[in-house]
Structure formats: structure tokens, C-alpha cells
Amino acid sequence: MVQGSAQTYIVHSQRMAGWLIYRGQKLIKVAQNKMRPGFNIFVFVDSTQLRKDMSEYTPRDAV
């Protein structure tokens, strides 16, 4: 949990994070991934709309 009582959701994919920002989701912070040095995690406020936007994301390599 970050910043008060707001629930957060951590995204590991930079592409998905970019998609969510494009869709208007608020990025709370970017931090280093402690499990995978050299990679980042992206923290967003968890919401129904965030989950909906994530479900509409299509990875570039998907058919």
C-alpha cells in the first residue's frame, strides 16, 4: 500500500505501464525491481477502470 489508504497495483511491464498512462491511469511511482535488478516496477492506483484497461491491452507480439 502506498500513500494513505489507496490500494495499489504493481505492473512489471514497461509497455503495459505506457498503455495504462495513455489510457489516463495515474502512475504513482516507478521503483527498482528488487527481484530482478536492472528492471523497474510501475505502481498505479488499483481500480475497476485500471483492471478494465489492463484487460484491453494487447501485447505487440500477440496474434
Secondary structure, 3 states (H helix, E strand, C coil): CCCCCCCEEEECCHHHHHHHHHCCCCEEEEEECCCCCCCEEEEEECCHHHHHHHHCCCCCCCC
